Amino acid sequence: MLQLCFVRGGLGFLRAKHLSLIHAAFQSTQRVEYKPIKKVMVANRGEIAIRVFRACTELGIRTVAVYSEQDTGHMHRQKADEAYLIGKGLPPVQAYLHIPDIIKVAKENEVDAVHPGYGFLSERSDFAQACSDAGIRFIGPSPEVVRKMGDKVEARAIAIASGVPVVPGTDSPISSLSEAHEFSNKYGFPIIFKAAYGGGGRGMRVVRSYEELEENYTRAFSEALAAFGNGALFVEKFIEKPRHIEVQILGDKYGNVVHLYERDCSIQRRHQKVVEIAPAAHLDSQLRTKLTNDAVRLAKQVGYENAGTVEFLVDKHGKHYFIEVNSRLQVEHTVTEEITDVDLVHAQIHIAEGKSLAELSLRQDSIRINGCAIQCRVTTEDPSRGFQPDTGRIEGIAEVSHAQLIPAEDLRPMLQREVKTPKVSANLTWGKFLPEPQSDDQLNPEHLGKTHPPDS
């Protein structure tokens, strides 16, 4: 049984949104044929599918949903103009990973373009290639760029070639425990194992001594193999208590790239983001410039097209290190939209049609930060299993008397809802100012419910 408990407080300072428009042009002498998109399929489910459908409707584009047998009654099916079953007889996750069915539905129903959303097939180069081979536009980077960015070792090599700093680590996946020993001897502890062909915190293990090395190597390999079908690992020096800062980028088909500033994703649980803030609070302006410049430089180096995120770690000395590129839209893209007034899904679709950043009125010196935004994710955990991520049917809602909570009656509609992933929702709010923290640890997850906003 799942029980949800929602804490609020510390976000009351956020007020009504004041929008600002972005103007001006970004010049390019190249030309690609403009092909308007008339029908979009979202190869995904839930909130991201609905988010893309809304953008398509605003642009006058017809929408197509796909759904598993278990999702017959889900809202994303109802929100689309058309909906088709995929993965008949398969478990729900496998249904959304069934590339032949998705391509078949797209071709039979004259779909112009496929948006992958996030998760599932969003960073699978073989899916992007399958769309291209079928004559269907993939709303994202090219298959080759998706492949390069999905391979963390190759992405790291590209970053080095671009002059972007990286964390000390192996140049290629390790093939034995002895290689991990050699790395530890050279760089010392702590170190971290990471899956070479996937992310999201799976296949990641921090090692602080030789005694922990073998067990964590074995566990990381098994986790990576189970999650991504490939247990290959690489090793990095582990940066203690870093800030996790990511930069949102947009690239067009003409080699132009802009950034839309950064998000701070430092508040995490088991390497999974929980709170995202844009812009990053108390970030030195020179460091912000270095981060955004390096993100754009890396994107141009690889010929990046469409939306993506370049992720960095920042250590206690203010030195930044590249860690990975997410070649897709992310859950937290909405906080960037709130502070820049740029609709990233609109931009994705227009770029896939062949429009330039100039035609979208996106020039770097015209993109400004307006206010601040915070997104908080609500997730499910099982206390009986050490608070491991949990899924299932929500059968009860507990209200804790000593905390500031969303009233239980407001949560009643969630009862009996089937949760297929641990993330239940992502709650977003915007404000004109971010208040000064009263202490360095005020942004720790355990203090979020105790933060008191200023009177203004």
C-alpha positions in Angstrom: 0.0 0.0 0.0 1.3 3.5 -0.8 0.7 6.4 1.5 1.5 10.0 0.4 2.4 12.8 2.7 3.0 16.3 1.2 5.0 18.9 3.0 4.7 22.6 2.1 6.2 25.7 3.5 9.1 27.9 2.6 7.7 28.7 -0.8 5.1 31.2 0.2 7.1 34.1 -1.0 6.4 33.1 -4.6 3.9 35.4 -6.2 2.1 35.9 -9.5 4.0 35.5 -12.7 4.9 38.6 -14.7 5.7 37.6 -18.3 8.3 39.2 -20.5 8.6 38.8 -24.2 11.8 37.9 -26.1 12.6 39.8 -29.2 15.3 40.1 -31.9 17.0 37.8 -34.3 19.8 35.3 -34.5 21.5 35.5 -37.9 22.5 32.5 -40.0 23.3 32.4 -43.7 22.5 28.7 -44.1 19.1 27.5 -45.3 17.2 24.3 -44.7 13.9 23.5 -46.3 11.0 24.4 -44.0 8.5 21.6 -43.6 5.6 22.3 -41.4 4.5 19.5 -39.0 0.8 18.6 -39.2 0.6 15.6 -36.9 2.8 14.7 -33.8 2.9 11.4 -32.0 4.2 11.4 -28.4 6.0 8.1 -27.7 5.4 8.4 -24.0 2.7 8.6 -21.4 1.5 10.7 -18.5 2.4 14.3 -17.8 5.0 14.8 -20.5 2.6 13.4 -23.2 0.0 15.9 -22.0 2.5 18.7 -22.0 3.5 18.1 -25.6 -0.1 17.7 -26.7 -0.9 21.1 -25.2 1.9 22.7 -27.1 0.8 21.0 -30.3 -2.8 22.2 -29.9 -1.6 25.7 -29.3 0.3 25.5 -32.6 -2.7 23.9 -34.5 -1.0 20.5 -34.8 -3.0 17.3 -34.6 -1.9 14.9 -31.8 -1.5 11.1 -31.5 -1.2 9.2 -28.3 0.0 5.6 -27.8 -0.9 3.6 -24.7 -0.3 0.2 -23.2 -3.2 -2.2 -22.3 -2.8 -1.1 -18.6 -3.1 2.6 -19.6 -6.4 2.3 -21.4 -8.2 4.8 -19.1 -5.3 7.2 -18.6 -5.6 10.9 -19.2 -2.9 11.2 -21.8 -5.0 9.0 -24.1 -8.0 11.3 -23.6 -6.0 14.5 -24.3 -4.9 13.4 -27.8 -6.9 13.8 -31.0 -6.1 10.1 -31.8 -4.9 7.2 -29.6 -3.7 3.7 -30.5 -2.7 0.6 -28.5 0.9 -0.5 -28.6 2.7 -3.5 -27.1 -0.3 -5.8 -26.8 0.3 -8.5 -24.2 3.4 -6.7 -22.9 4.0 -5.2 -19.4 3.4 -1.4 -19.4 7.1 -0.4 -19.5 8.0 -2.8 -22.3 5.0 -1.6 -24.3 6.4 1.9 -24.4 9.8 0.5 -25.4 8.5 -1.5 -28.4 9.9 0.4 -31.3 8.3 -1.6 -34.1 4.8 -1.1 -32.8 5.4 2.7 -32.3 6.8 3.1 -35.8 4.0 1.0 -37.3 1.3 3.1 -35.7 3.1 6.3 -36.8 3.3 5.2 -40.4 -0.3 3.8 -40.6 -1.7 7.1 -39.3 0.4 9.6 -41.3 2.4 11.0 -38.4 4.8 13.7 -39.5 7.0 13.7 -36.3 7.5 11.8 -33.1 8.3 13.5 -29.8 10.0 11.0 -27.4 9.2 12.9 -24.1 11.6 11.9 -21.3 12.5 8.5 -20.1 11.6 5.4 -22.1 13.0 5.8 -25.7 14.0 9.5 -25.4 17.7 8.9 -25.4 17.8 5.8 -27.6 19.7 6.5 -30.8 18.2 3.4 -32.4 14.7 4.8 -31.9 15.8 8.2 -33.4 17.3 6.2 -36.3 14.1 4.1 -36.7 12.1 7.3 -37.0 14.4 8.7 -39.6 14.5 5.4 -41.6 10.7 5.5 -41.7 10.6 9.1 -43.0 9.3 10.5 -39.7 10.9 13.4 -38.0 12.4 12.8 -34.6 11.8 15.9 -32.4 15.3 15.9 -30.8 18.9 15.7 -31.8 20.1 13.6 -34.7 20.6 9.8 -34.1 24.3 10.2 -34.2 24.3 13.0 -31.6 21.9 11.0 -29.4 24.4 8.1 -29.6 27.4 10.1 -28.8 25.8 11.9 -25.8 24.3 8.6 -24.6 27.8 7.1 -24.4 29.2 8.8 -21.3 32.8 7.9 -22.2 32.5 9.4 -25.7 30.7 12.5 -24.3 33.5 12.9 -21.9 36.1 12.7 -24.8 34.1 15.3 -26.7 34.1 17.6 -23.7 37.8 17.3 -23.4 38.2 18.1 -27.1 36.0 21.1 -26.6 38.2 22.4 -23.8 35.5 21.8 -21.2 36.9 20.7 -17.8 35.9 17.1 -16.7 36.3 15.2 -13.4 39.4 13.0 -13.4 38.3 9.6 -14.6 38.9 6.6 -16.9 39.0 7.4 -20.6 37.0 4.2 -21.5 34.8 1.7 -19.6 36.8 -0.5 -17.3 36.7 -4.3 -17.9 37.9 -5.6 -14.5 38.1 -4.9 -10.8 41.9 -4.5 -11.1 41.5 -1.4 -13.3 39.4 0.1 -10.5 42.2 -0.7 -8.0 44.7 1.1 -10.3 42.5 4.2 -10.6 42.1 4.2 -6.8 45.9 4.0 -6.3 46.4 6.9 -8.6 43.7 9.3 -7.5 42.8 8.1 -4.0 39.4 7.7 -2.4 36.5 8.5 -2.6 35.7 7.3 -6.2 32.4 6.7 -7.9 31.4 3.9 -10.4 29.0 5.1 -13.1 27.1 3.2 -15.8 28.7 4.0 -19.1 25.4 3.7 -21.1 22.7 5.2 -18.8 21.9 7.6 -16.1 19.2 8.5 -13.6 21.3 7.4 -10.6 21.3 3.7 -11.6 24.6 1.9 -11.7 26.2 4.6 -9.5 28.1 3.6 -6.4 30.4 5.7 -4.2 33.5 3.9 -2.8 35.4 5.3 0.1 37.9 2.5 0.9 39.6 -0.5 -0.6 37.4 -2.7 1.5 34.3 -1.4 -0.2 35.7 -1.7 -3.7 34.8 -5.2 -4.8 31.2 -5.2 -3.4 30.3 -1.8 -5.0 31.9 -2.8 -8.3 29.7 -5.9 -8.5 26.6 -4.0 -7.5 27.1 -1.2 -9.9 27.8 -3.6 -12.7 24.6 -5.6 -11.9 22.4 -2.4 -11.6 23.7 -1.1 -15.0 23.2 -4.4 -16.7 19.6 -4.7 -15.4 18.7 -1.1 -16.2 20.5 -0.5 -19.5 21.3 -4.0 -20.9 25.0 -3.2 -20.6 27.0 -3.4 -17.4 29.9 -1.4 -18.6 31.2 1.1 -16.0 33.6 3.9 -15.8 35.3 5.4 -12.8 35.6 9.0 -11.6 37.1 10.8 -8.7 34.1 11.5 -6.4 33.5 15.2 -5.7 32.4 15.7 -2.1 29.2 17.7 -1.5 29.2 19.5 -4.9 26.5 21.7 -6.4 24.7 20.0 -9.3 24.2 22.8 -11.9 22.7 22.1 -15.4 22.5 24.4 -18.4 19.5 24.4 -20.8 20.5 24.7 -24.4 18.7 25.0 -27.7 20.3 24.4 -31.1 18.9 24.7 -34.6 19.7 23.0 -37.9 22.1 25.8 -38.9 24.8 25.4 -36.2 23.4 28.1 -33.9 23.2 27.4 -30.2 21.9 29.5 -27.3 21.6 28.8 -23.6 18.6 29.6 -21.4 20.7 29.9 -18.2 21.0 27.3 -15.5 19.1 25.2 -13.0 20.3 24.1 -9.6 19.5 20.4 -9.0 21.7 19.8 -5.9 18.9 18.5 -3.7 18.7 14.9 -4.5 17.8 11.5 -3.0 19.6 8.4 -4.2 21.1 10.4 -7.1 17.5 11.4 -8.2 16.6 15.0 -8.4 14.0 16.2 -5.9 14.1 20.0 -6.0 15.1 22.1 -9.0 15.7 25.9 -8.8 16.2 28.4 -11.6 18.3 30.4 -11.7 20.8 28.9 -9.2 20.9 30.9 -6.0 24.0 32.8 -5.1 25.9 31.6 -8.2 28.9 33.8 -8.9 28.4 35.7 -12.1 31.8 34.7 -13.5 31.1 31.1 -12.8 27.6 31.4 -14.5 29.4 32.7 -17.6 31.9 29.9 -17.6 29.2 27.3 -17.2 26.9 28.7 -19.9 29.9 29.3 -22.3 31.2 25.8 -21.9 27.7 24.3 -22.4 27.3 26.2 -25.7 30.9 25.3 -26.8 30.3 21.6 -26.2 26.9 21.7 -28.1 28.5 23.4 -31.1 31.4 20.9 -31.0 29.0 18.0 -31.5 26.6 19.7 -33.8 23.7 19.7 -31.3 20.2 20.3 -32.6 17.0 20.9 -30.6 16.7 21.0 -26.8 19.2 19.5 -24.4 20.8 19.9 -21.0 24.6 20.0 -20.2 25.2 19.0 -16.6 28.1 20.1 -14.3 29.3 19.6 -10.8 30.7 22.6 -8.9 33.0 21.9 -6.0 33.5 23.9 -2.8 36.2 25.9 -4.5 33.9 27.0 -7.3 35.6 24.8 -9.9 33.2 23.2 -12.4 33.4 19.8 -14.1 31.3 18.5 -17.0 29.5 15.2 -16.2 27.0 14.5 -19.0 24.5 15.7 -21.6 20.9 14.8 -21.5 19.8 14.8 -25.2 16.1 15.4 -24.5 13.6 17.5 -22.7 13.8 17.1 -18.9 11.2 16.9 -16.2 12.5 20.2 -14.8 12.3 22.1 -18.1 9.3 24.1 -16.8 11.4 26.1 -14.3 13.5 27.4 -17.2 10.3 28.3 -19.1 9.1 30.2 -16.1 12.2 32.4 -15.8 12.8 33.0 -19.5 9.3 33.0 -21.0 10.5 30.6 -23.7 8.2 27.7 -24.5 10.7 24.9 -25.0 8.3 22.5 -26.5 7.1 25.1 -29.1 10.8 25.7 -29.8 11.5 22.0 -30.2 8.7 21.6 -32.7 9.6 24.6 -34.8 13.3 23.6 -34.9 12.2 20.1 -36.2 10.2 21.9 -38.9 13.4 23.7 -40.0 13.1 27.1 -38.4 16.2 28.9 -37.2 16.7 30.4 -33.8 16.5 33.8 -35.6 13.0 33.0 -36.8 12.0 32.1 -33.3 13.3 35.4 -32.0 15.9 33.7 -29.9 19.2 35.6 -29.7 21.5 35.1 -26.8 21.6 38.8 -25.7 17.7 38.9 -25.8 17.3 36.0 -23.3 16.9 37.4 -19.9 16.2 36.0 -16.4 12.9 37.1 -15.0 12.3 36.1 -11.4 12.9 32.6 -10.0 11.1 29.3 -10.1 11.2 26.1 -8.0 10.0 22.7 -8.9 9.5 20.0 -6.2 8.8 16.4 -7.0 6.5 14.2 -5.0 7.8 10.6 -4.9 6.7 7.3 -3.3 8.8 5.2 -1.0 8.3 2.0 1.0 9.4 2.4 4.7 9.3 -1.4 5.2 12.1 -1.7 2.6 14.4 1.0 3.9 12.5 3.7 2.0 13.2 2.3 -1.4 11.3 3.8 -4.4 7.9 2.2 -4.6 5.0 1.7 -7.0 1.5 0.5 -6.8 -2.0 1.8 -5.9 -2.4 4.8 -3.6 -4.7 3.5 -0.9 -4.2 6.0 1.9 -3.1 9.5 2.7 -1.5 10.3 6.0 -1.5 13.8 7.5 1.3 14.7 9.9 0.1 17.1 12.6 3.5 18.8 13.3 4.2 19.8 9.7 2.7 22.3 7.3 0.7 20.1 4.9 -1.5 20.4 1.9 -5.0 19.6 3.4 -5.8 15.9 3.1 -9.1 16.7 1.3 -7.1 18.3 -1.5 -5.4 15.0 -2.1 -8.4 12.8 -2.1 -8.6 12.6 -5.9 -5.3 10.8 -5.9 -6.7 7.9 -3.9 -6.9 4.6 -5.8 -4.6 6.0 -8.4 -2.2 3.4 -9.9 1.5 4.6 -9.7 3.8 2.9 -12.2 6.8 5.1 -11.4 8.0 6.5 -8.1 7.5 10.0 -9.2 3.9 11.0 -8.6 4.0 14.7 -9.6 6.2 17.7 -10.0 4.9 20.9 -8.5 6.1 24.3 -9.9 5.9 27.8 -8.5 7.4 31.2 -9.6 8.3 34.4 -7.7 10.0 37.7 -8.4 12.7 37.3 -5.8 14.5 34.4 -4.0 14.9 35.3 -0.3 18.3 35.2 1.4 18.8 31.9 3.2 19.2 32.3 7.0 21.8 29.5 7.1 23.9 27.4 4.8 21.8 24.3 5.4 18.4 25.9 4.9 18.1 24.3 1.4 18.7 20.8 2.8 15.7 18.6 2.1 15.0 18.2 5.9 14.7 21.9 6.3 12.3 22.6 3.4 9.3 22.4 5.6 10.8 24.8 8.2 11.8 27.7 5.9 9.9 30.9 6.7 9.4 33.4 3.9 9.9 37.1 4.4 6.8 39.3 5.0 7.1 41.0 1.6 
